[in-house]
Amino acid sequence: MNPELLRDIYTNWKEHFQGRKGEVWGTKYYQTLSNHPDKVEQVCRFLQKCYELTGNNSRNLIVYDVFDINNTLVSDADVIKILSNLDILSFPEFKVYKANLNEGYDFVESSSGETQQLCQFISIMSVIEGKQPSKERIAY
């Protein structure tokens, strides 16, 4: 993804969404966003990073590990909101993966304790500031 391709998607939406009769929902928001090239660049970098993590196995899935040590959830939160406003990203499904399970399960199937713990982790992570641990301290 790059700024030119993103612009082309919203400018020439009839070519990209041939079955649509009306313009793409995020088009008006993109017109506002296009006045901020730094934000457009952030969106493109985020989508490229997600593509690299997910691979080309799915065009409709973004994998984002909120507990990854290199995670940038706090700075990515703005980009995630922009993607939602552009109608690129929606949140129809939220899966939970445990280290000892090969498959995830829907967040709504979590126990009340798991739900509370996940919410607390996300809340704590959103306010943590400071430098990342050095590579030598990361356990693999």
A tleap script that builds the chain and sets N, CA, C and O, in Angstrom:
source leaprc.protein.ff14SB
mol = sequence {
  NMET ASN PRO GLU LEU LEU ARG ASP ILE TYR
  THR ASN TRP LYS GLU HIE PHE GLN GLY ARG
  LYS GLY GLU VAL TRP GLY THR LYS TYR TYR
  GLN THR LEU SER ASN HIE PRO ASP LYS VAL
  GLU GLN VAL CYS ARG PHE LEU GLN LYS CYS
  TYR GLU LEU THR GLY ASN ASN SER ARG ASN
  LEU ILE VAL TYR ASP VAL PHE ASP ILE ASN
  ASN THR LEU VAL SER ASP ALA ASP VAL ILE
  LYS ILE LEU SER ASN LEU ASP ILE LEU SER
  PHE PRO GLU PHE LYS VAL TYR LYS ALA ASN
  LEU ASN GLU GLY TYR ASP PHE VAL GLU SER
  SER SER GLY GLU THR GLN GLN LEU CYS GLN
  PHE ILE SER ILE MET SER VAL ILE GLU GLY
  LYS GLN PRO SER LYS GLU ARG ILE ALA CTYR
}
set mol.1.N position { 0.852 -1.173 0.000 }
set mol.1.CA position { 0.000 0.000 0.000 }
set mol.1.C position { 0.893 1.229 0.000 }
set mol.1.O position { 1.894 1.291 0.714 }
set mol.2.N position { 0.521 2.186 -0.797 }
set mol.2.CA position { 1.240 3.452 -0.827 }
set mol.2.C position { 0.217 4.571 -1.011 }
set mol.2.O position { -0.929 4.305 -1.374 }
set mol.3.N position { 0.618 5.826 -0.765 }
set mol.3.CA position { -0.340 6.938 -0.859 }
set mol.3.C position { -1.020 7.057 -2.220 }
set mol.3.O position { -2.194 7.417 -2.297 }
set mol.4.N position { -0.292 6.756 -3.289 }
set mol.4.CA position { -0.881 6.856 -4.629 }
set mol.4.C position { -1.993 5.827 -4.825 }
set mol.4.O position { -3.048 6.140 -5.378 }
set mol.5.N position { -1.751 4.600 -4.369 }
set mol.5.CA position { -2.769 3.557 -4.491 }
set mol.5.C position { -3.986 3.887 -3.637 }
set mol.5.O position { -5.120 3.700 -4.078 }
set mol.6.N position { -3.764 4.373 -2.425 }
set mol.6.CA position { -4.882 4.740 -1.555 }
set mol.6.C position { -5.716 5.847 -2.205 }
set mol.6.O position { -6.945 5.784 -2.211 }
set mol.7.N position { -5.045 6.846 -2.746 }
set mol.7.CA position { -5.756 7.930 -3.436 }
set mol.7.C position { -6.551 7.375 -4.623 }
set mol.7.O position { -7.695 7.767 -4.848 }
set mol.8.N position { -5.933 6.458 -5.379 }
set mol.8.CA position { -6.601 5.883 -6.541 }
set mol.8.C position { -7.854 5.101 -6.139 }
set mol.8.O position { -8.858 5.133 -6.851 }
set mol.9.N position { -7.803 4.415 -5.027 }
set mol.9.CA position { -8.959 3.632 -4.555 }
set mol.9.C position { -10.153 4.543 -4.314 }
set mol.9.O position { -11.280 4.201 -4.670 }
set mol.10.N position { -9.909 5.700 -3.711 }
set mol.10.CA position { -11.021 6.605 -3.395 }
set mol.10.C position { -11.387 7.526 -4.556 }
set mol.10.O position { -12.529 7.975 -4.652 }
set mol.11.N position { -10.425 7.812 -5.442 }
set mol.11.CA position { -10.713 8.665 -6.590 }
set mol.11.C position { -11.416 7.879 -7.700 }
set mol.11.O position { -12.361 8.374 -8.313 }
set mol.12.N position { -10.959 6.675 -7.949 }
set mol.12.CA position { -11.504 5.829 -9.016 }
set mol.12.C position { -12.231 4.623 -8.428 }
set mol.12.O position { -12.029 3.490 -8.865 }
set mol.13.N position { -13.067 4.878 -7.446 }
set mol.13.CA position { -13.727 3.789 -6.733 }
set mol.13.C position { -14.588 2.931 -7.643 }
set mol.13.O position { -14.788 1.752 -7.351 }
set mol.14.N position { -15.101 3.475 -8.725 }
set mol.14.CA position { -15.944 2.691 -9.641 }
set mol.14.C position { -15.153 1.545 -10.269 }
set mol.14.O position { -15.711 0.484 -10.549 }
set mol.15.N position { -13.864 1.755 -10.489 }
set mol.15.CA position { -13.020 0.703 -11.047 }
set mol.15.C position { -12.685 -0.359 -10.009 }
set mol.15.O position { -12.597 -1.542 -10.337 }
set mol.16.N position { -12.500 0.051 -8.772 }
set mol.16.CA position { -12.102 -0.876 -7.709 }
set mol.16.C position { -13.298 -1.615 -7.109 }
set mol.16.O position { -13.152 -2.733 -6.614 }
set mol.17.N position { -14.456 -1.009 -7.150 }
set mol.17.CA position { -15.675 -1.593 -6.578 }
set mol.17.C position { -16.745 -1.607 -7.663 }
set mol.17.O position { -17.709 -0.843 -7.605 }
set mol.18.N position { -16.572 -2.470 -8.638 }
set mol.18.CA position { -17.398 -2.442 -9.842 }
set mol.18.C position { -18.875 -2.731 -9.581 }
set mol.18.O position { -19.724 -2.314 -10.369 }
set mol.19.N position { -19.198 -3.423 -8.510 }
set mol.19.CA position { -20.597 -3.720 -8.236 }
set mol.19.C position { -21.349 -2.613 -7.514 }
set mol.19.O position { -22.573 -2.677 -7.391 }
set mol.20.N position { -20.639 -1.601 -7.035 }
set mol.20.CA position { -21.275 -0.520 -6.259 }
set mol.20.C position { -21.965 0.482 -7.157 }
set mol.20.O position { -21.480 0.819 -8.237 }
set mol.21.N position { -23.102 0.950 -6.688 }
set mol.21.CA position { -23.833 2.001 -7.410 }
set mol.21.C position { -23.498 3.382 -6.851 }
set mol.21.O position { -23.525 4.368 -7.587 }
set mol.22.N position { -23.186 3.463 -5.564 }
set mol.22.CA position { -22.835 4.736 -4.926 }
set mol.22.C position { -21.389 4.732 -4.481 }
set mol.22.O position { -20.739 3.687 -4.434 }
set mol.23.N position { -20.891 5.921 -4.154 }
set mol.23.CA position { -19.483 6.017 -3.779 }
set mol.23.C position { -19.183 5.249 -2.494 }
set mol.23.O position { -20.071 4.998 -1.680 }
set mol.24.N position { -17.927 4.887 -2.333 }
set mol.24.CA position { -17.465 4.149 -1.153 }
set mol.24.C position { -17.683 5.026 0.073 }
set mol.24.O position { -17.459 6.235 0.017 }
set mol.25.N position { -18.118 4.430 1.177 }
set mol.25.CA position { -18.496 5.178 2.376 }
set mol.25.C position { -17.396 6.094 2.896 }
set mol.25.O position { -17.689 7.196 3.360 }
set mol.26.N position { -16.155 5.673 2.830 }
set mol.26.CA position { -15.075 6.481 3.382 }
set mol.26.C position { -14.547 7.563 2.463 }
set mol.26.O position { -13.580 8.241 2.810 }
set mol.27.N position { -15.159 7.746 1.290 }
set mol.27.CA position { -14.646 8.699 0.295 }
set mol.27.C position { -14.597 10.129 0.827 }
set mol.27.O position { -13.585 10.809 0.659 }
set mol.28.N position { -15.641 10.587 1.449 }
set mol.28.CA position { -15.659 11.964 1.966 }
set mol.28.C position { -14.596 12.141 3.065 }
set mol.28.O position { -13.930 13.174 3.134 }
set mol.29.N position { -14.451 11.126 3.912 }
set mol.29.CA position { -13.422 11.203 4.947 }
set mol.29.C position { -12.037 11.219 4.311 }
set mol.29.O position { -11.158 11.946 4.773 }
set mol.30.N position { -11.827 10.427 3.253 }
set mol.30.CA position { -10.527 10.424 2.574 }
set mol.30.C position { -10.213 11.812 2.017 }
set mol.30.O position { -9.064 12.251 2.076 }
set mol.31.N position { -11.200 12.496 1.485 }
set mol.31.CA position { -10.972 13.839 0.942 }
set mol.31.C position { -10.420 14.766 2.017 }
set mol.31.O position { -9.541 15.581 1.737 }
set mol.32.N position { -10.922 14.653 3.238 }
set mol.32.CA position { -10.404 15.440 4.359 }
set mol.32.C position { -9.000 14.972 4.734 }
set mol.32.O position { -8.101 15.784 4.955 }
set mol.33.N position { -8.824 13.647 4.802 }
set mol.33.CA position { -7.537 13.067 5.186 }
set mol.33.C position { -6.442 13.406 4.182 }
set mol.33.O position { -5.288 13.586 4.569 }
set mol.34.N position { -6.781 13.496 2.915 }
set mol.34.CA position { -5.782 13.749 1.876 }
set mol.34.C position { -5.088 15.104 2.050 }
set mol.34.O position { -4.039 15.340 1.450 }
set mol.35.N position { -5.657 15.983 2.854 }
set mol.35.CA position { -5.017 17.265 3.164 }
set mol.35.C position { -3.909 17.117 4.208 }
set mol.35.O position { -3.227 18.087 4.541 }
set mol.36.N position { -3.736 15.893 4.721 }
set mol.36.CA position { -2.726 15.600 5.744 }
set mol.36.C position { -1.843 14.444 5.259 }
set mol.36.O position { -2.051 13.300 5.663 }
set mol.37.N position { -0.858 14.734 4.395 }
set mol.37.CA position { -0.027 13.665 3.817 }
set mol.37.C position { 0.678 12.800 4.856 }
set mol.37.O position { 0.918 11.616 4.617 }
set mol.38.N position { 1.012 13.383 6.010 }
set mol.38.CA position { 1.660 12.595 7.056 }
set mol.38.C position { 0.728 11.508 7.581 }
set mol.38.O position { 1.178 10.398 7.866 }
set mol.39.N position { -0.560 11.809 7.713 }
set mol.39.CA position { -1.543 10.814 8.170 }
set mol.39.C position { -1.746 9.729 7.114 }
set mol.39.O position { -1.848 8.547 7.442 }
set mol.40.N position { -1.803 10.136 5.846 }
set mol.40.CA position { -1.945 9.166 4.755 }
set mol.40.C position { -0.752 8.216 4.762 }
set mol.40.O position { -0.908 7.007 4.591 }
set mol.41.N position { 0.437 8.772 4.960 }
set mol.41.CA position { 1.657 7.954 5.013 }
set mol.41.C position { 1.618 6.982 6.190 }
set mol.41.O position { 2.026 5.829 6.053 }
set mol.42.N position { 1.132 7.438 7.347 }
set mol.42.CA position { 0.995 6.565 8.521 }
set mol.42.C position { 0.061 5.403 8.222 }
set mol.42.O position { 0.362 4.258 8.559 }
set mol.43.N position { -1.062 5.691 7.596 }
set mol.43.CA position { -2.036 4.658 7.250 }
set mol.43.C position { -1.391 3.626 6.329 }
set mol.43.O position { -1.556 2.422 6.527 }
set mol.44.N position { -0.668 4.090 5.339 }
set mol.44.CA position { -0.034 3.175 4.379 }
set mol.44.C position { 1.030 2.314 5.055 }
set mol.44.O position { 1.116 1.115 4.788 }
set mol.45.N position { 1.840 2.912 5.926 }
set mol.45.CA position { 2.853 2.132 6.656 }
set mol.45.C position { 2.204 1.074 7.529 }
set mol.45.O position { 2.672 -0.064 7.582 }
set mol.46.N position { 1.117 1.446 8.220 }
set mol.46.CA position { 0.408 0.496 9.087 }
set mol.46.C position { -0.142 -0.670 8.264 }
set mol.46.O position { 0.029 -1.831 8.637 }
set mol.47.N position { -0.800 -0.361 7.149 }
set mol.47.CA position { -1.367 -1.421 6.311 }
set mol.47.C position { -0.272 -2.317 5.749 }
set mol.47.O position { -0.460 -3.529 5.643 }
set mol.48.N position { 0.861 -1.742 5.390 }
set mol.48.CA position { 1.979 -2.543 4.876 }
set mol.48.C position { 2.520 -3.457 5.969 }
set mol.48.O position { 2.825 -4.621 5.712 }
set mol.49.N position { 2.640 -2.927 7.196 }
set mol.49.CA position { 3.131 -3.741 8.311 }
set mol.49.C position { 2.175 -4.897 8.582 }
set mol.49.O position { 2.610 -6.029 8.798 }
set mol.50.N position { 0.883 -4.617 8.573 }
set mol.50.CA position { -0.107 -5.671 8.811 }
set mol.50.C position { -0.072 -6.712 7.702 }
set mol.50.O position { -0.206 -7.906 7.968 }
set mol.51.N position { 0.107 -6.273 6.472 }
set mol.51.CA position { 0.192 -7.198 5.347 }
set mol.51.C position { 1.395 -8.124 5.512 }
set mol.51.O position { 1.305 -9.322 5.247 }
set mol.52.N position { 2.516 -7.564 5.949 }
set mol.52.CA position { 3.714 -8.376 6.148 }
set mol.52.C position { 3.513 -9.393 7.256 }
set mol.52.O position { 4.025 -10.509 7.159 }
set mol.53.N position { 2.776 -9.038 8.315 }
set mol.53.CA position { 2.500 -9.981 9.399 }
set mol.53.C position { 1.499 -11.047 8.983 }
set mol.53.O position { 1.639 -12.215 9.346 }
set mol.54.N position { 0.494 -10.645 8.223 }
set mol.54.CA position { -0.579 -11.554 7.832 }
set mol.54.C position { -0.189 -12.368 6.607 }
set mol.54.O position { -0.616 -13.512 6.454 }
set mol.55.N position { 0.614 -11.783 5.742 }
set mol.55.CA position { 0.958 -12.427 4.487 }
set mol.55.C position { -0.162 -12.229 3.489 }
set mol.55.O position { -1.125 -11.508 3.753 }
set mol.56.N position { -0.033 -12.862 2.361 }
set mol.56.CA position { -1.063 -12.686 1.337 }
set mol.56.C position { -2.114 -13.787 1.398 }
set mol.56.O position { -2.792 -14.050 0.405 }
set mol.57.N position { -2.253 -14.431 2.547 }
set mol.57.CA position { -3.233 -15.501 2.702 }
set mol.57.C position { -4.662 -14.999 2.755 }
set mol.57.O position { -5.590 -15.726 2.402 }
set mol.58.N position { -4.845 -13.777 3.189 }
set mol.58.CA position { -6.200 -13.252 3.331 }
set mol.58.C position { -6.228 -11.760 3.034 }
set mol.58.O position { -5.406 -11.000 3.544 }
set mol.59.N position { -7.172 -11.352 2.213 }
set mol.59.CA position { -7.330 -9.929 1.934 }
set mol.59.C position { -8.282 -9.282 2.931 }
set mol.59.O position { -8.401 -8.057 2.958 }
set mol.60.N position { -8.954 -10.068 3.740 }
set mol.60.CA position { -9.976 -9.543 4.638 }
set mol.60.C position { -9.616 -9.714 6.111 }
set mol.60.O position { -10.496 -9.718 6.972 }
set mol.61.N position { -8.343 -9.854 6.394 }
set mol.61.CA position { -7.926 -10.124 7.760 }
set mol.61.C position { -6.679 -9.314 8.086 }
set mol.61.O position { -5.733 -9.262 7.300 }
set mol.62.N position { -6.692 -8.691 9.242 }
set mol.62.CA position { -5.498 -8.023 9.752 }
set mol.62.C position { -5.171 -8.683 11.083 }
set mol.62.O position { -6.019 -8.755 11.973 }
set mol.63.N position { -3.948 -9.160 11.214 }
set mol.63.CA position { -3.487 -9.759 12.457 }
set mol.63.C position { -2.703 -8.700 13.209 }
set mol.63.O position { -1.781 -8.092 12.665 }
set mol.64.N position { -3.073 -8.484 14.461 }
set mol.64.CA position { -2.399 -7.484 15.279 }
set mol.64.C position { -2.262 -8.052 16.677 }
set mol.64.O position { -3.265 -8.271 17.356 }
set mol.65.N position { -1.040 -8.294 17.118 }
set mol.65.CA position { -0.776 -8.892 18.418 }
set mol.65.C position { -0.564 -7.783 19.442 }
set mol.65.O position { 0.485 -7.138 19.450 }
set mol.66.N position { -1.546 -7.558 20.300 }
set mol.66.CA position { -1.443 -6.467 21.278 }
set mol.66.C position { -0.413 -6.754 22.364 }
set mol.66.O position { -0.012 -5.841 23.084 }
set mol.67.N position { 0.021 -8.002 22.494 }
set mol.67.CA position { 0.989 -8.353 23.532 }
set mol.67.C position { 2.399 -8.546 22.987 }
set mol.67.O position { 3.300 -8.919 23.738 }
set mol.68.N position { 2.608 -8.300 21.701 }
set mol.68.CA position { 3.932 -8.401 21.098 }
set mol.68.C position { 4.842 -7.356 21.721 }
set mol.68.O position { 4.431 -6.210 21.904 }
set mol.69.N position { 6.071 -7.734 22.050 }
set mol.69.CA position { 7.007 -6.832 22.724 }
set mol.69.C position { 7.345 -5.620 21.854 }
set mol.69.O position { 7.664 -4.553 22.379 }
set mol.70.N position { 7.278 -5.773 20.542 }
set mol.70.CA position { 7.576 -4.669 19.627 }
set mol.70.C position { 6.321 -3.911 19.214 }
set mol.70.O position { 6.358 -3.091 18.297 }
set mol.71.N position { 5.243 -4.181 19.875 }
set mol.71.CA position { 3.944 -3.601 19.546 }
set mol.71.C position { 3.956 -2.084 19.698 }
set mol.71.O position { 4.622 -1.527 20.571 }
set mol.72.N position { 3.203 -1.441 18.825 }
set mol.72.CA position { 3.090 0.021 18.871 }
set mol.72.C position { 1.615 0.411 18.990 }
set mol.72.O position { 1.157 1.344 18.330 }
set mol.73.N position { 0.885 -0.304 19.830 }
set mol.73.CA position { -0.557 -0.110 19.958 }
set mol.73.C position { -0.936 1.337 20.237 }
set mol.73.O position { -1.881 1.856 19.642 }
set mol.74.N position { -0.218 1.982 21.123 }
set mol.74.CA position { -0.580 3.353 21.489 }
set mol.74.C position { -0.480 4.279 20.280 }
set mol.74.O position { -1.395 5.059 20.017 }
set mol.75.N position { 0.625 4.198 19.546 }
set mol.75.CA position { 0.764 5.071 18.371 }
set mol.75.C position { -0.117 4.606 17.215 }
set mol.75.O position { -0.532 5.421 16.391 }
set mol.76.N position { -0.408 3.307 17.144 }
set mol.76.CA position { -1.255 2.784 16.076 }
set mol.76.C position { -2.740 3.052 16.316 }
set mol.76.O position { -3.544 2.919 15.393 }
set mol.77.N position { -3.110 3.421 17.521 }
set mol.77.CA position { -4.528 3.640 17.832 }
set mol.77.C position { -5.135 4.711 16.935 }
set mol.77.O position { -6.275 4.565 16.492 }
set mol.78.N position { -4.399 5.782 16.659 }
set mol.78.CA position { -4.900 6.836 15.769 }
set mol.78.C position { -5.114 6.302 14.356 }
set mol.78.O position { -6.115 6.612 13.710 }
set mol.79.N position { -4.175 5.504 13.888 }
set mol.79.CA position { -4.282 4.944 12.538 }
set mol.79.C position { -5.472 3.987 12.456 }
set mol.79.O position { -6.192 3.972 11.458 }
set mol.80.N position { -5.673 3.200 13.493 }
set mol.80.CA position { -6.801 2.262 13.515 }
set mol.80.C position { -8.116 3.030 13.439 }
set mol.80.O position { -9.045 2.595 12.758 }
set mol.81.N position { -8.206 4.160 14.127 }
set mol.81.CA position { -9.412 4.990 14.050 }
set mol.81.C position { -9.596 5.558 12.644 }
set mol.81.O position { -10.716 5.595 12.135 }
set mol.82.N position { -8.517 5.996 12.020 }
set mol.82.CA position { -8.591 6.509 10.647 }
set mol.82.C position { -9.079 5.405 9.707 }
set mol.82.O position { -9.940 5.652 8.862 }
set mol.83.N position { -8.542 4.203 9.843 }
set mol.83.CA position { -8.961 3.080 8.994 }
set mol.83.C position { -10.445 2.777 9.160 }
set mol.83.O position { -11.130 2.428 8.198 }
set mol.84.N position { -10.927 2.911 10.376 }
set mol.84.CA position { -12.350 2.712 10.620 }
set mol.84.C position { -13.168 3.804 9.930 }
set mol.84.O position { -14.193 3.516 9.313 }
set mol.85.N position { -12.719 5.053 10.031 }
set mol.85.CA position { -13.414 6.168 9.377 }
set mol.85.C position { -13.369 6.063 7.851 }
set mol.85.O position { -14.287 6.516 7.168 }
set mol.86.N position { -12.302 5.466 7.322 }
set mol.86.CA position { -12.188 5.259 5.879 }
set mol.86.C position { -13.016 4.061 5.409 }
set mol.86.O position { -13.106 3.791 4.211 }
set mol.87.N position { -13.612 3.355 6.349 }
set mol.87.CA position { -14.394 2.161 6.067 }
set mol.87.C position { -13.520 1.038 5.502 }
set mol.87.O position { -14.000 0.190 4.750 }
set mol.88.N position { -12.249 1.039 5.866 }
set mol.88.CA position { -11.340 -0.033 5.492 }
set mol.88.C position { -11.356 -1.111 6.561 }
set mol.88.O position { -11.226 -2.299 6.264 }
set mol.89.N position { -11.515 -0.691 7.790 }
set mol.89.CA position { -11.429 -1.599 8.919 }
set mol.89.C position { -12.726 -1.576 9.706 }
set mol.89.O position { -13.258 -0.513 10.023 }
set mol.90.N position { -13.219 -2.746 10.012 }
set mol.90.CA position { -14.358 -2.868 10.919 }
set mol.90.C position { -13.996 -3.931 11.950 }
set mol.90.O position { -12.984 -4.618 11.807 }
set mol.91.N position { -14.779 -4.060 12.936 }
set mol.91.CA position { -14.450 -4.965 14.027 }
set mol.91.C position { -15.527 -6.031 14.203 }
set mol.91.O position { -16.139 -6.117 15.267 }
set mol.92.N position { -15.765 -6.843 13.176 }
set mol.92.CA position { -16.819 -7.834 13.304 }
set mol.92.C position { -16.430 -9.013 14.181 }
set mol.92.O position { -17.303 -9.726 14.677 }
set mol.93.N position { -15.137 -9.232 14.380 }
set mol.93.CA position { -14.710 -10.403 15.127 }
set mol.93.C position { -13.448 -10.086 15.904 }
set mol.93.O position { -12.532 -9.440 15.394 }
set mol.94.N position { -13.411 -10.539 17.123 }
set mol.94.CA position { -12.243 -10.352 17.976 }
set mol.94.C position { -11.945 -11.705 18.579 }
set mol.94.O position { -12.742 -12.218 19.364 }
set mol.95.N position { -10.808 -12.301 18.229 }
set mol.95.CA position { -10.460 -13.639 18.710 }
set mol.95.C position { -9.372 -13.563 19.758 }
set mol.95.O position { -8.517 -12.678 19.727 }
set mol.96.N position { -9.416 -14.491 20.672 }
set mol.96.CA position { -8.438 -14.607 21.737 }
set mol.96.C position { -7.613 -15.864 21.466 }
set mol.96.O position { -8.162 -16.923 21.162 }
set mol.97.N position { -6.309 -15.738 21.577 }
set mol.97.CA position { -5.423 -16.877 21.405 }
set mol.97.C position { -4.625 -17.049 22.685 }
set mol.97.O position { -4.083 -16.084 23.223 }
set mol.98.N position { -4.554 -18.276 23.168 }
set mol.98.CA position { -3.759 -18.585 24.342 }
set mol.98.C position { -2.508 -19.319 23.888 }
set mol.98.O position { -2.511 -20.006 22.867 }
set mol.99.N position { -1.446 -19.164 24.656 }
set mol.99.CA position { -0.173 -19.775 24.281 }
set mol.99.C position { -0.278 -21.289 24.146 }
set mol.99.O position { 0.417 -21.877 23.318 }
set mol.100.N position { -1.122 -21.928 24.933 }
set mol.100.CA position { -1.205 -23.389 24.916 }
set mol.100.C position { -2.290 -23.925 23.983 }
set mol.100.O position { -2.515 -25.134 23.938 }
set mol.101.N position { -2.967 -23.047 23.239 }
set mol.101.CA position { -3.995 -23.472 22.293 }
set mol.101.C position { -3.570 -23.123 20.874 }
set mol.101.O position { -3.010 -22.055 20.629 }
set mol.102.N position { -3.839 -24.030 19.941 }
set mol.102.CA position { -3.501 -23.765 18.544 }
set mol.102.C position { -4.521 -22.870 17.872 }
set mol.102.O position { -4.184 -22.143 16.938 }
set mol.103.N position { -5.756 -22.909 18.328 }
set mol.103.CA position { -6.812 -22.124 17.696 }
set mol.103.C position { -7.351 -21.089 18.669 }
set mol.103.O position { -7.368 -21.302 19.881 }
set mol.104.N position { -7.787 -19.976 18.122 }
set mol.104.CA position { -8.386 -18.935 18.939 }
set mol.104.C position { -9.868 -19.185 19.131 }
set mol.104.O position { -10.454 -20.069 18.507 }
set mol.105.N position { -10.455 -18.402 19.993 }
set mol.105.CA position { -11.895 -18.465 20.217 }
set mol.105.C position { -12.428 -17.050 20.314 }
set mol.105.O position { -11.685 -16.116 20.617 }
set mol.106.N position { -13.708 -16.896 20.059 }
set mol.106.CA position { -14.316 -15.568 20.086 }
set mol.106.C position { -14.205 -14.954 21.471 }
set mol.106.O position { -14.360 -15.632 22.486 }
set mol.107.N position { -13.933 -13.652 21.490 }
set mol.107.CA position { -13.804 -12.913 22.739 }
set mol.107.C position { -15.046 -13.073 23.614 }
set mol.107.O position { -14.944 -13.148 24.838 }
set mol.108.N position { -16.218 -13.126 22.982 }
set mol.108.CA position { -17.466 -13.251 23.753 }
set mol.108.C position { -17.563 -14.591 24.471 }
set mol.108.O position { -18.377 -14.746 25.381 }
set mol.109.N position { -16.740 -15.566 24.072 }
set mol.109.CA position { -16.725 -16.865 24.731 }
set mol.109.C position { -15.757 -16.909 25.912 }
set mol.109.O position { -15.662 -17.928 26.597 }
set mol.110.N position { -15.042 -15.814 26.155 }
set mol.110.CA position { -14.103 -15.748 27.270 }
set mol.110.C position { -14.859 -15.762 28.582 }
set mol.110.O position { -15.996 -15.300 28.673 }
set mol.111.N position { -14.205 -16.299 29.591 }
set mol.111.CA position { -14.803 -16.250 30.919 }
set mol.111.C position { -14.768 -14.810 31.418 }
set mol.111.O position { -14.067 -13.975 30.847 }
set mol.112.N position { -15.507 -14.517 32.463 }
set mol.112.CA position { -15.518 -13.148 32.985 }
set mol.112.C position { -14.131 -12.752 33.488 }
set mol.112.O position { -13.727 -11.597 33.353 }
set mol.113.N position { -13.408 -13.701 34.063 }
set mol.113.CA position { -12.047 -13.417 34.523 }
set mol.113.C position { -11.103 -13.117 33.372 }
set mol.113.O position { -10.291 -12.195 33.453 }
set mol.114.N position { -11.211 -13.904 32.283 }
set mol.114.CA position { -10.375 -13.650 31.111 }
set mol.114.C position { -10.694 -12.285 30.508 }
set mol.114.O position { -9.792 -11.536 30.132 }
set mol.115.N position { -11.972 -11.971 30.419 }
set mol.115.CA position { -12.393 -10.689 29.860 }
set mol.115.C position { -11.829 -9.544 30.682 }
set mol.115.O position { -11.303 -8.578 30.130 }
set mol.116.N position { -11.935 -9.649 31.996 }
set mol.116.CA position { -11.426 -8.605 32.871 }
set mol.116.C position { -9.907 -8.470 32.737 }
set mol.116.O position { -9.377 -7.360 32.685 }
set mol.117.N position { -9.217 -9.605 32.681 }
set mol.117.CA position { -7.762 -9.572 32.566 }
set mol.117.C position { -7.323 -8.957 31.232 }
set mol.117.O position { -6.402 -8.140 31.206 }
set mol.118.N position { -7.960 -9.333 30.145 }
set mol.118.CA position { -7.615 -8.765 28.843 }
set mol.118.C position { -7.850 -7.261 28.817 }
set mol.118.O position { -7.018 -6.505 28.315 }
set mol.119.N position { -8.976 -6.833 29.357 }
set mol.119.CA position { -9.274 -5.394 29.401 }
set mol.119.C position { -8.252 -4.638 30.240 }
set mol.119.O position { -7.852 -3.530 29.882 }
set mol.120.N position { -7.829 -5.229 31.352 }
set mol.120.CA position { -6.822 -4.585 32.191 }
set mol.120.C position { -5.485 -4.486 31.469 }
set mol.120.O position { -4.824 -3.449 31.524 }
set mol.121.N position { -5.077 -5.573 30.784 }
set mol.121.CA position { -3.823 -5.535 30.022 }
set mol.121.C position { -3.864 -4.445 28.968 }
set mol.121.O position { -2.913 -3.675 28.831 }
set mol.122.N position { -4.945 -4.375 28.229 }
set mol.122.CA position { -5.065 -3.367 27.177 }
set mol.122.C position { -5.047 -1.967 27.771 }
set mol.122.O position { -4.420 -1.065 27.217 }
set mol.123.N position { -5.725 -1.783 28.886 }
set mol.123.CA position { -5.744 -0.485 29.553 }
set mol.123.C position { -4.349 -0.093 30.029 }
set mol.123.O position { -3.925 1.048 29.842 }
set mol.124.N position { -3.642 -1.025 30.637 }
set mol.124.CA position { -2.289 -0.750 31.123 }
set mol.124.C position { -1.360 -0.430 29.956 }
set mol.124.O position { -0.566 0.509 30.019 }
set mol.125.N position { -1.471 -1.227 28.888 }
set mol.125.CA position { -0.595 -1.023 27.729 }
set mol.125.C position { -0.825 0.337 27.083 }
set mol.125.O position { 0.102 0.920 26.522 }
set mol.126.N position { -2.038 0.841 27.155 }
set mol.126.CA position { -2.332 2.114 26.496 }
set mol.126.C position { -1.690 3.306 27.202 }
set mol.126.O position { -1.595 4.383 26.612 }
set mol.127.N position { -1.252 3.143 28.437 }
set mol.127.CA position { -0.653 4.266 29.161 }
set mol.127.C position { 0.825 4.064 29.488 }
set mol.127.O position { 1.452 4.944 30.076 }
set mol.128.N position { 1.381 2.924 29.115 }
set mol.128.CA position { 2.798 2.664 29.399 }
set mol.128.C position { 3.651 3.517 28.479 }
set mol.128.O position { 3.423 3.579 27.271 }
set mol.129.N position { 4.632 4.169 29.069 }
set mol.129.CA position { 5.599 4.939 28.310 }
set mol.129.C position { 6.983 4.481 28.740 }
set mol.129.O position { 7.151 3.907 29.816 }
set mol.130.N position { 7.935 4.730 27.923 }
set mol.130.CA position { 9.305 4.353 28.264 }
set mol.130.C position { 9.949 3.620 27.126 }
set mol.130.O position { 9.327 3.364 26.095 }
set mol.131.N position { 11.208 3.283 27.322 }
set mol.131.CA position { 11.916 2.634 26.226 }
set mol.131.C position { 11.665 1.138 26.234 }
set mol.131.O position { 11.354 0.545 27.267 }
set mol.132.N position { 11.809 0.546 25.060 }
set mol.132.CA position { 11.634 -0.886 24.889 }
set mol.132.C position { 12.817 -1.613 25.523 }
set mol.132.O position { 13.925 -1.076 25.542 }
set mol.133.N position { 12.603 -2.835 26.048 }
set mol.133.CA position { 13.731 -3.586 26.592 }
set mol.133.C position { 14.735 -3.927 25.487 }
set mol.133.O position { 14.369 -4.058 24.319 }
set mol.134.N position { 15.981 -4.066 25.870 }
set mol.134.CA position { 16.996 -4.410 24.872 }
set mol.134.C position { 16.779 -5.827 24.387 }
set mol.134.O position { 16.142 -6.626 25.075 }
set mol.135.N position { 17.295 -6.152 23.222 }
set mol.135.CA position { 17.130 -7.472 22.616 }
set mol.135.C position { 17.683 -8.570 23.538 }
set mol.135.O position { 17.152 -9.680 23.557 }
set mol.136.N position { 18.744 -8.270 24.303 }
set mol.136.CA position { 19.350 -9.271 25.169 }
set mol.136.C position { 18.394 -9.725 26.272 }
set mol.136.O position { 18.502 -10.844 26.776 }
set mol.137.N position { 17.455 -8.846 26.644 }
set mol.137.CA position { 16.535 -9.167 27.745 }
set mol.137.C position { 15.277 -9.850 27.277 }
set mol.137.O position { 14.480 -10.302 28.100 }
set mol.138.N position { 15.074 -9.938 25.974 }
set mol.138.CA position { 13.851 -10.557 25.448 }
set mol.138.C position { 14.043 -12.054 25.400 }
set mol.138.O position { 15.002 -12.545 24.803 }
set mol.139.N position { 13.141 -12.778 26.022 }
set mol.139.CA position { 13.198 -14.244 26.010 }
set mol.139.C position { 12.543 -14.780 24.751 }
set mol.139.O position { 11.429 -14.379 24.411 }
set mol.140.N position { 13.210 -15.670 24.066 }
set mol.140.CA position { 12.658 -16.276 22.860 }
set mol.140.C position { 12.272 -17.704 23.112 }
set mol.140.O position { 11.785 -18.382 22.207 }
savepdb mol mol.pdb
quit
